[in-house]
Every structure is written in structure tokens, then in C-alpha cells.
């Protein structure tokens, strides 16, 4: 009874390790280069900082805008203009 689930698990694990047909194997690099603290080249930080600054500016601009619903505005005008 335990034999079938174990066999099924083994087949699934083996299939998960297989790559797609025609797919190239990734280029291997030494472990030291992966574990080093050297910055990435080219550094993505300036682009990310610029994008973050633009998003902050957009958020500030949206905070300064008053949103008025046309239906609500019409209801307010009818209340203030009625005798």
C-alpha cells in the first residue's frame, strides 16, 4: 500500500528535475563569484532610485488633489440652492 505513493513521489521528483526539450543548460559559474560582496555590473540602483523618486512624486501629487464625485456635487448644490 505504501509502495504506490512512494513510486508516484519518485516519478514526480524525477520529472521535476528534467528540463524542457531543446532548452539549454545554464552556464556554470564558480561559487566564489556568487558569494562575493562585489556590486552587480551594471548596477541597477540608479534606475531603481529614479523610479522610486518618480513614484514618490506621483504619490505626493495625488495626495494634494481633492476628488469630487459629480453625483455628490449635484446633491450638494441642490441642498444649498433649495429655499
N, C-alpha and C positions, 0 to 999 in steps of 0.2 A: 504494500500500500504506500509506503514511503518512497518506493523506487520510482514511480511515475512523476511525482512532483520534483524529485531530485534530478531526474533526467531532463525534465522540462526546464528547470532552472539552469542546468548546464548548457542546454541548447540556446537559451535566451542570452546567457552571458557570452557565449561564443559568437553569436550573431551580432551582439552589441560591439564587439571588438573589430568586426570586419568593416572595412571601408566601402564606399560606393564604387561600383565598377568604373574604371577609367580615371579615378581620382589619384592625383599624385601624392606621394608621401611627403609630409612637411620636412623642410630642411632641418637637420640636426645642428644644434649649436652647443658649445661647451657649457657646462654647468656654471663655471665661474662668471661667464658673461651674464647669465640670468640672475645670479645672486649679487652682482656688483651694485654699488650705490651711484654709479655714474648716471647722469641725466640722459634722457632719451634724445636722440638726434633725428630730426629737428625737434626741438622742444614744443609740445602742444600748449604750454602755459600761456604765451601771449595771446593766442587766438581764443583760448578759453576765458581769459581775463577780459578781453574785449567784448566777448559775447555776454559775460556776466554783467559787465558795466552797462551794456545796452539794455539788458533785461531789467536791471535795477532802475534805469532812467525811464523805461516804459512803465514800470510799476508805479513810480512816483508820479508820472503824468496821469495815469489812470486814477490814482488816489485823489488828485486835485479836481477831477471832473464830477459835477453833480449830474446824476442820472434822473431824468424826469419821464415818467410814463405819460403818454398822451392822454390815455383814458383818465388817469388820476388828475392830470392838469385840467381837463374839461370838467370833471366833477368839482374841483376846487373853484373854478371860475363860475360855475353855475351857483354854487353856495354863496360866494362873495357878491354876485350881481343880483341875487334874488332879494326882493324887498322885505 
